[in-house]
């Protein structure tokens, strides 16, 4: 796996993890005393991060398969 692909994959994993936490906080699933807890806007931002992570992961997978 090329270095750039590895970096994109790590970025995708990090974005997905942050996105999941933000969705959890925004929906109130992850409780806390912060400003994000229970604010649905953060759940929406988290979903956007998850979508970006999936797109980046898809790019890496397409590159690994090569031309068909």
C-alpha positions as a printed Julia matrix, in Angstrom:
68×3 Matrix{Float64}:
   0.0    0.0     0.0
   1.41   3.37   -0.98
   2.25   5.86    1.72
  -0.4    8.3     0.52
  -3.07   5.6     0.56
  -2.08   4.61    4.08
  -2.36   8.23    5.15
  -5.79   8.6     3.53
  -6.96   5.42    5.21
  -5.77   6.63    8.63
  -7.47   9.98    8.01
 -10.69   8.19    7.06
 -10.58   6.1    10.24
  -9.95   9.18   12.39
 -12.76  11.14   10.71
 -15.17   8.22   11.14
 -14.29   7.89   14.83
 -14.75  11.62   15.49
 -17.96  11.58   13.46
 -19.37   8.7    15.49
 -18.59  10.49   18.75
 -20.19  13.7    17.49
 -23.3   11.84   16.35
 -23.48  10.18   19.76
 -23.12  13.48   21.58
 -25.49  15.33   19.28
 -28.23  12.74   19.71
 -27.65  12.49   23.47
 -26.52   8.86   23.29
 -23.15   9.83   24.76
 -23.89  11.85   27.84
 -21.76  14.69   29.08
 -21.88  18.23   30.33
 -20.49  19.87   27.21
 -22.16  22.19   24.76
 -22.44  19.44   22.13
 -24.63  17.11   24.19
 -28.18  16.98   22.88
 -27.53  19.49   20.06
 -28.71  17.88   16.83
 -26.47  20.16   14.75
 -23.45  18.22   16.0
 -25.08  14.97   14.97
 -25.47  16.4    11.46
 -21.82  17.52   11.37
 -20.81  14.06   12.58
 -22.77  12.43    9.78
 -20.98  14.65    7.25
 -17.64  13.5     8.68
 -18.71   9.87    8.4
 -19.71  10.37    4.76
 -16.34  12.01    4.01
 -14.59   9.09    5.72
 -16.5    6.58    3.59
 -15.61   8.5     0.42
 -11.91   8.59    1.37
 -11.97   4.88    2.19
 -13.62   4.2    -1.16
 -10.9    6.13   -2.95
  -8.25   4.0    -1.29
 -10.07   0.78   -2.2
 -10.48   1.82   -5.84
  -6.77   2.68   -6.05
  -5.81  -0.69   -4.61
  -7.93  -2.57   -7.13
  -6.3   -0.8   -10.03
  -7.76  -0.42  -13.5
 -10.18  -3.13  -14.57
